[in-house]
Amino acid sequence: MVWRRKIPETDVARLQRWCDSKVPPGARHEVRIEYHIRGAFVTLCESRPHWSGDGGWTHRKFFQLRYYEDERQWGLYYYKPYTDRWGRYARGGVHSGSMVQMLEEVDFNSGRIFSDRF
């Protein structure tokens, strides 16, 4: 028996609309904002065509949303790729809330969380 947490379909639809709104349709052959769902975790990433031109895409993770089914809340984590060879997620500024609140926090912080790396 496989145990999986259920992410609300309304949140998945909201997330898809949010991702679609980040890149104009005419530029989606060069860059996309995508999400990948694994269990109760949703990883947000920036995708670009692979440099070799083989038709594949590369993905750069930047945030992860985690759904807590018991509380019906989302948690926000940002990706820290340079902490060790595996990369880790650290807790974001807003600890839990709705999908709308988490996406607003991503919009607010997306340009600021990486400033300490460079």
N, C-alpha and C positions, 0 to 999 in steps of 0.2 A: 504494500500500500504506500502510495506517495503522498506525503503531507505537504500542502502548499497553502500559503496565505493568499487570500483573495484581495486584489487591489480593485477598488471601485471603478467600474467602467466609465463613470462620469469623469473621474480624475484622469483616466487614460485619454479620453477624448479631449479634455482640457489641455493636457500635456501635448498632445499632437497639434492642436491649434497654436499653442505657444511656440513650439518648435518651428512650425510653418511660418509664423509671423516674424521670425528672426532674420531670415534671408529672403531677399526678393526673388520671385520665380526666375528671372533672367540670369541670376547668379548661382543657381543651385547646381550647375554643372561644375562649379569651382569650389563651392563650400556648402556644407549643410550642418545644421544643428539637429542632432538625432538623440534618441533615447533607446536604451536597451533594458529590458525587464528580465530580472532573474529572481524568482520568488517574490519577496516583498521589497526588493531593492530595485530602484530605477536609476540607472547611470546616465547622466547627460554628457554628451561628447560633441566635439567639433570634428567633422569628417571632411577630408579633402582627397582628391584623386592621388593615387600613389605616384611618386616621382618617376617611376620607371615607365609609366604609361601602359601598364599591362591590363588596365581595366579595373583593378582593385582600388579600394579606398583605405586610407589610414584614419585612425580614430584617436583623438586626444581627449581623455576624460577630464572633466573639470568639476562636476558636482555629483553627489549621489543623494537621492531622496529615499528614505526608509519608512515604510508604512507600518505603523503599530496598530494592528487590528483591534486589540482590546480597547484602546483609547480612541480609535478612529481618527488618529492624528498622523501627520507626517513629520519626520525629522530631517534636517538638512546637514549634510556633511560636504566638505570640500576636499578635493584630491590633493595630496602632498607628494608629488612624484620623486622629490629629491631627498626624502628622509632616509630611505634605505632602498635596496634593490627591488623590493616588492611594491613600493608605494603604499601609502596608507591614507585613510580618510580621517579627517579631524572634524569635530563638531563645529557647525556654523554659528553665527550670531544669534539667530532665532532658534530656540531649542525644539519647539514643536508647534504645529498649527495645521491649518488646512492647506490643500494643494495651492490655492490662490496665494496665501501668505508666503509659502515657500518659493513660488515662482517670482513673486515681488522681491523677495530677498535675493534671489539669484540675479535678477535684473539690477538691483542696487549694488550688489557686491562683485559682480563678475569682473569689473575692471580693477578692483582694489585688492582682491585676495592674493594675487600673484606679485604684487609690488615689492615684497620683501625678497624675492628670488633674484632680482636683477640689479 
